[in-house]
Amino acid sequence: MCQRPIALLWPQARIHRSETDFFVNVDFVEHVALAAMVDEYGKSTIIGAGRYVVTQPGTAELAFATIDEYQGQGVEQRCCGISY
């Protein structure tokens, strides 16, 4: 388990530059960000997001979030299949 503290579990007045860099600068090797999208009424809509970060060789932290209307429909499992 990674010992890095999780900083975004509560509202913050400001996000620090280092946090912005971490969330924006992904390399798609050790730090991957995914978006789950569907076509709703002819418009692409983001319904979920996922991310994994390699913490050591062979180990990564993985997190997904899906909007309520799509919970329980396998969105996270599909993203996991894509991210491996």
C-alpha positions as CSV (number, residue, x, y, z in Angstrom):
1,M,0.0,0.0,0.0
2,C,1.2,3.5,-0.8
3,Q,2.1,5.6,2.1
4,R,1.4,8.9,0.2
5,P,-1.4,10.9,2.0
6,I,-4.6,11.4,0.0
7,A,-5.2,15.1,-0.1
8,L,-8.5,15.4,-2.0
9,L,-10.9,13.7,0.3
10,W,-12.3,17.0,1.6
11,P,-12.9,20.4,0.0
12,Q,-9.9,22.6,-0.4
13,A,-9.8,26.4,-0.9
14,R,-6.9,26.0,-3.3
15,I,-5.1,23.2,-5.1
16,H,-1.4,23.4,-5.0
17,R,0.7,23.5,-8.2
18,S,2.3,20.1,-7.3
19,E,-1.2,18.5,-7.0
20,T,-2.3,20.0,-10.3
21,D,0.8,18.7,-12.0
22,F,0.2,15.2,-10.5
23,F,-3.4,15.0,-11.8
24,V,-2.7,16.6,-15.2
25,N,0.6,15.1,-16.3
26,V,0.0,11.4,-16.9
27,D,2.5,9.3,-18.9
28,F,0.2,6.4,-19.7
29,V,2.9,4.0,-18.5
30,E,3.1,4.5,-14.7
31,H,0.3,7.0,-14.4
32,V,-2.8,6.4,-16.5
33,A,-6.1,8.4,-16.5
34,L,-9.2,7.1,-18.2
35,A,-12.6,8.5,-19.0
36,A,-15.8,6.4,-19.5
37,M,-18.1,7.9,-22.1
38,V,-21.5,7.1,-23.5
39,D,-23.5,8.5,-26.4
40,E,-26.5,10.2,-24.9
41,Y,-28.9,11.8,-27.4
42,G,-26.2,12.1,-30.0
43,K,-23.7,13.8,-27.6
44,S,-20.7,12.1,-26.0
45,T,-21.0,12.4,-22.2
46,I,-18.4,11.5,-19.5
47,I,-20.0,9.1,-17.0
48,G,-17.0,8.0,-15.1
49,A,-13.3,8.4,-14.6
50,G,-10.5,6.2,-13.5
51,R,-6.8,6.4,-12.8
52,Y,-4.0,4.1,-11.8
53,V,-0.6,5.0,-10.5
54,V,2.3,2.5,-10.3
55,T,3.7,2.6,-6.7
56,Q,6.4,0.0,-7.2
57,P,7.1,-2.6,-9.9
58,G,4.1,-4.9,-10.3
59,T,1.9,-2.8,-7.9
60,A,-0.5,0.1,-8.6
61,E,-3.1,2.1,-6.8
62,L,-6.4,2.0,-8.8
63,A,-9.5,4.2,-8.4
64,F,-12.7,4.7,-10.4
65,A,-15.8,6.9,-10.0
66,T,-19.0,6.6,-11.9
67,I,-22.1,8.9,-11.8
68,D,-25.1,7.5,-10.0
69,E,-27.2,6.6,-13.1
70,Y,-24.5,4.2,-14.3
71,Q,-23.6,2.5,-11.0
72,G,-23.9,-1.2,-11.0
73,Q,-23.7,-1.5,-14.8
74,G,-20.1,-2.7,-15.1
75,V,-18.4,0.6,-16.1
76,E,-15.5,0.1,-13.7
77,Q,-15.0,-3.5,-14.8
78,R,-14.8,-2.4,-18.4
79,C,-12.3,0.3,-17.6
80,C,-10.2,-2.3,-15.6
81,G,-10.2,-4.5,-18.7
82,I,-8.9,-1.7,-20.8
83,S,-6.3,-0.5,-18.4
84,Y,-4.4,-3.8,-17.9
